[in-house]
Amino acid sequence: MYLVTGSTGGLGKRIVRSLRERDQAVRAFVRLTSRYGELAHRGAEIAIGDLRECRDIDRACQGVQYVISAHGSNASSGSAQAIDYRANLDLIEAAKAARVEHFVFISVLGADRGYEDAPVFKAKWAIEQALKTSGLNYTILRPSGFASNLLPLAEQFRQTGIYLLVGDPQIRTSIVSTDDLAQMAAVAPITEAARNQTYAVGGPEVLNRADIPKIFGKIFNREPIVINPPLATVDAVRTVLGLVSPAASNAIGTFRTLLANEFFCTPAETEILETQFNLKLETLESFLRRYVGIY
């Protein structure tokens, strides 16, 4: 039995899908108010609970062999402190008590760089250290940006031809197919080479951020209109928010870190992923074409 947290999110639902396609038993941890009909339809066992409640986590871990932590904080689920940090600590402890055989943790590329202004990065790094010293077998996946996060932007571009690119257009990235990442997470517990390993996870290409609207333009056959405000715009918004909502200001700190820094994998790192997880990494253009239905 696999327990998947964050199972109604863009990554989590793909992990559940990947596991069910392999005929694996899956328990999907969901909130009562979330949309989990697809997971149930695929044959996942539904565990309703709150990641901020230890008793819900303990109950969800009973009888589980493998845990895949794919949840993350957002405006509706809570802060980085509560969701990315505290809930994962509780999940690790519950996994130990339940004698879980393997724990897969979805971290973030750059978690080890010491970004002081990014609460999510700090929480992910702290959990990586806790997991490594927990005594559990583990796999840590550190993805760069998710390709699925670009799908709403692609739909907006389809309608308007406009792409908002904040900050330096030459910053490099290697956006990973969310389906590829889900497949790695799903097979990591049964992949001997992945035991007690940490992986940088990115797509097969190192792109400049300016390449993304070009890919959109190619897919939709229209010249992109790129609006490129400076990063200082984010700083101004954060200053104003800090006066009325420190929590929102902290969230923007993580967002700013993502915009201001490079997150990409080297060819050697992507070769390791393809070899050890037995897959061919998908390009961003291929991923987008599959989901927007244009070939």
PEVEN-V335159 format. One record per backbone hydrogen bond with DSSP energy under -1.0 kcal/mol. NH is the residue of the N-H (numbers start at 1). CO is the residue of the C=O. If there is no record, write none. Layout:
BEGIN
NH/CO  NH/CO
END
This chain:
BEGIN
2/25  3/66  4/27  5/68  9/6  13/9  15/11  16/12  17/13  18/14  19/15  20/16  21/17  23/20  24/19  27/2  28/45  29/4  30/47  34/31  40/36  41/37  42/38  43/40  44/39  45/26  47/28  49/30  53/50  57/53  58/54  59/55  60/56  61/57  64/61  65/1  66/1  67/102  68/3  69/104  78/74  83/79  85/80  86/81  87/82  89/85  90/86  91/87  92/88  93/89  94/90  95/91  96/92  97/93  98/94  99/96  100/95  101/65  102/65  103/137  104/67  105/139  106/69  107/141  109/143  111/108  113/110  116/114  118/115  122/118  123/119  124/120  125/121  126/122  127/123  128/124  129/125  130/126  131/127  132/128  133/129  134/131  139/103  140/197  141/105  142/199  144/201  147/176  150/147  151/148  154/150  155/151  156/152  157/153  158/154  159/155  160/156  161/157  163/225  165/227  167/229  171/168  173/207  174/263  176/145  181/177  182/178  183/179  184/180  185/181  186/182  187/183  188/184  190/187  191/188  194/191  195/192  196/138  197/194  199/140  201/142  203/174  207/173  209/171  210/169  211/208  212/209  215/211  216/212  217/213  218/214  219/215  220/216  222/217  225/161  227/163  233/230  235/231  236/232  237/233  238/234  239/235  240/236  241/237  242/238  243/240  244/241  245/241  249/245  250/246  251/247  252/248  253/249  254/250  255/251  256/252  257/253  258/254  259/255  260/256  261/257  263/172  270/266  271/267  272/268  273/269  274/270  275/271  276/272  277/273  279/274  287/283  288/284  289/285  290/286  291/287  292/288  293/289
END
